[in-house]
């Protein structure tokens, strides 16, 4: 780790961190708070994926749908309209919409093979965006003069690395440049995340073997062909299983590559100073 002790952390002229954990536990809340309240540059992995690495895929998908409408098709063919996504740090809907969900096309589902193709695109993009972290940390300081740097990673970071491999290229890259901080939820957070997801299921990236397993289980449960199942039903079916699948991977990342803070503590942060003190306390804990 780039900060081995609380003294290292508190005495550093510039602080560099990466926040990881399930979506909904405070990564973006903390990142926004740091950016707005102090001299912190915010780097969003999902935003980088949706702009630099998958922006063309997303825009082409919009155009593909527009081409089905005669009026829009004529305008596109004559370069009379411009179609692009308006993705932001706090609105990643264009990315999740493109990632999609498998199942009945009449209910917004994708053929499973196409769904797998987009999942693979996301995996490649996420690895590239993570490998860009060091570049953006340096760029933020040298170009814009930011002293501190926070990377808001996606919930699926644990799916594209091997936290038990001491030579994992992505984690080695990250740990040499930022302090990796797991925001850990408890059982009450898990229940609330599931309730929230049930109300509004959103597309997610899954590790390939896990995806095949839960997809097979869902088809067996529903007793329907793949193109007849409810896409949102699959997302809901997979989500609780996904939480249980990711938890030990996050724990291994924190144990081998970083530190842990609790989501309940994160929810109480109000200023960058609060965050600095919380990290110092976590660094003092035995690992």
PyMOL commands that set and color helices and strands:
alter all, ss='L'
color gray80, all
select helices_A, chain A and resi 6-11+27-37+45-53+55-66+70-77+93-99+105-107+112-131+133-144+155-159+169-175+187-199+208-222+226-228+231-257+263-267+272-284
alter helices_A, ss='H'
color red, helices_A
select strands_A, chain A and resi 16-20+40-44+148-152+179-184+258-262
alter strands_A, ss='S'
color yellow, strands_A
deselect
rebuild
show_as cartoon
